[in-house]
Amino acid sequence: MRRLLTLLSLLALLMAVPGGALAQEGISRKKQEKTLAKKAKQEAKQKARQEKQDRKRHLSIQDKDTRKRIKRHTKRADRHGTHRHRDGFPRNLFKRRR
């Protein structure tokens, strides 16, 4: 009788354990996606911040004439897009020789 009682209690204990173990799989899929999205957003911010610092350092290394030329061409590219630019006739005719 005692042996049967021990066997039944052991069997009941083994049946109860998997149910409890399944409840603790970890974090849910939504939570995982949310943390991954947050991490990706943070990495993108860090990358943009680093690029801005690199650009600023690059400009600080250049001499004054080069900075002015870069600024002029950047403004022109912002106005007309990133494709190839053709200077107007008067600018092309009277451009400064270096």
Residue pairs with C-beta under 8 A, 6 or more apart in sequence:
27 35
59 67
59 70
62 70
76 85
77 85
87 95
